[in-house]
Each structure stands twice: as C-alpha cells, then as structure tokens.
C-alpha cells in the first residue's frame, strides 16, 4: 500500500482482495474500459471505502495529491477512466494518492502501481 510514503486507492483495493493486479494491469494497458468493471465490490460499498480512505488519510495528516492515470504501452497515452459514468467526484477519489508529509506512511507494506 505504500511506496516512498504514498498510499494509493488502487493498492488499497488490491490489499483488500477487491482488485487483482492482473485486472489493474489490463486496465492500465487499455484492455478494460473502466476500472470499476473489474473491481469485486458493489458500487455503494466502493464509494464508501474511498470516502473512509480519504477521511482516514486526512485524520493522520496525509497530504492529498491528484494523479493522472494514463494508458500504458504503445500508442496514444489516453487518460484512463475509473468509472463507467465518468462521475468527476468518484474519478477524483480514485486518482487521489495520499502522501506522508515526512515521506513515510506508518504501517503496511506492498508495492506501487507499476510506474
């Protein structure tokens, strides 16, 4: 879940068993139209998880940092969608990483999204 003091929602979903690394990579490669399609969770629960993550990050003084996800591989580096509807609030929630102000996030372990 952390790398260089960064917490990423996609890594939290992987750690919770709601998203596989293979599905994440397929989405990053442009083979899945939007990430929610391959997340094993209903949408209201998913929105709640993102809200809890944001609230917890705020409570432990992590700084939000918006990240642009672009397609991997050859060809145009199109911006990736997280949601079917393109809801701006949810798109932002998925794309916001949380950065430790001192560079280290307490607890957990894991890896980044491959970039």
GIVEN-V199145 format. One line per field, one symbol per residue. ss: DSSP state (H for helix, E for strand, L for the rest). phi: phi as a letter, one per 30 degrees, with the letter a starting at -180 (. if undefined). A space follows every 50 residues. Layout:
ss: ???
phi: ???
//
This chain:
ss: LELLLEEEHHHHHHHLLLLLHHHHHHHHLLLLLLHHHHLLLLHHHHHHHH HHHHHHHHHLLEEEEELLLELLLLLLLLELLLLLLLLHHHHHHHHEEEEE LLLLLLLLLLLLLLL
phi: .baiibccedddddddicbcdddddddddicbdadedccdaddddddddd ddedddeddcidcdbdbccbddjdjdcdddcccddieeddeddddccccd dcjbcdiiakbddjd
//
